[in-house]
Amino acid sequence: MIAGTAKIETTPATPVWMDGMIRAHESVGIHDPLYARAVFISPDENPANGYVIVSVDACGLDDAAASVIRTAAEAGTGVPSGHIIVAATHTHSGPATLGVFNDRESEYVAELSFTIVSAIKSAVSRAEPASAGCAHGREDTISHYRRLMTVDGRVVMNWEPHSPDLVVPLGRPDDQIGVLVVSRRADADDLMCLLFNHAGHPNVMSGENYLISADYPGMAASLIEEELRCTAMFINGAQGSVDIDGLRDRDWDGVARVGGALAEAAIAVAREAVPSENARIRGLHTEYTLASRKMTSRELAWAERVLAGTRGSVQSMPDGMSDDYKASFYKKLQELESTDVIVRQTCFAVDDTAFISFPGELFTEIGLRIKEESPFPQTCILGLANGYIGYVPTREAVSVGGYEVEARRVSEEAEQIVVERSLALLREVRES
């Protein structure tokens, strides 16, 4: 097999609106740089048989941007667009690449897209004889199940002030770390790339932060690169219903604490991997649609009442979304009711470990179900990849409500369709 890597800085040169939270103004500086990191792996020297994975320090990239990147990269490298996974780390302190809460930075997205394509081309052009291997472990201090049920039957988020003895988590986090280690064939200890996958929400820094940052995944990648002298790539998982501890050290010390824990765990797991030059690499991709959420008359009436009072103004918030934003969002959803949501998924496997992408924030329990029912001994969900369709909650979560349920675009049937189509794709790759 052959492999190559690349890393290019993507930090904005000027102040920008930021994604992830509702903010009052543009960024005021840079705390740490942003990057696009890419790895190319192929069973042979034919790029058409290879796969590319990109980790981008951004909250997300929509389907249009991801499609432009993949199409241009295919034209420039020969790697099929269906073999290319462009995944956002989901930092909440990066430029507004999605424009969900604040104005989208279209000029920055165009520049970022060009840079990502350049990183992919560079990774493919640098390909050399290599070995690859996977390993899996645990990190259980970073992510916490964020949907909590109060004794009086309300769903609250773990960043909202609450008494621990008055709430019960409605689920469990996924603490698995999956790693893909790529080394030069001549020396298994000469690492080229360490890809590490873990489900979490990179918003240690709240919406009160106006400094550009890759948050804790960026810190983890930096620490790994410093220690192992390789390209370190964080790929998020099914993180739609987990979060950092919302009431603890929401500051740069917290970023260092969480990033350090993730780096330490990823390095420990990577040392268990045994790279092989004969690693079997194969994969497939699929595309399907999900129905859009249908707004109820009650939701629309509520939105109209709120908008009548706010006249379209939206207040900034450190976490979550305000009623004024939610009301405007509901009106947008009404306009999109007849438009299906496109899902593009790529699955590739390295020996007995599968990596399957998903273009949004999949609820953690859905990701766990896919992993548990997968035909592969180990499966990694690559979230926020090749597009962004927002939250995909469980049907049960829809029935009880909460932040992500209110912020979703897809219908309640999405859970079962995603599980069925994901498992079908995994089975096809397993049997190929």
Secondary structure, 3 states (H helix, E strand, C coil): CEEEEEEEECCCCCCCCECCCCCCCCCCEECCCCEEEEEEEECCCCHHHCEEEEEECCCCCCHHHHHHHHHHHHHHHCCCHHHEEEEECCCCCCECCCCCCCCCCHHHHHHHHHHHHHHHHHHHHCCEEEEEEEEEEECCCCCEECEEEECCCCEEECCCCCCHHHEEECCCCCCEEEEEEEEECCCCCCEEEEEEEECCCCCCCCCCCCEECCHHHHHHHHHHHHHHCCEEEEEECCCCCEECCCCCCCCHHHHHHHHHHHHHHHHHHHCCCCCECCCCEEEEEEEEEECECCCCHHHHHHHHHHHHHHCCCCCCCCCCCCHHHHHHHHHHHHHCCCCCEEEEEEEEEECCEEEEECCCEECHHHHHHHHHHCCCCEEEEECCECCCCCEECCHHHHHHCCHHHHCCCECCCHHHHHHHHHHHHHHHHHHC
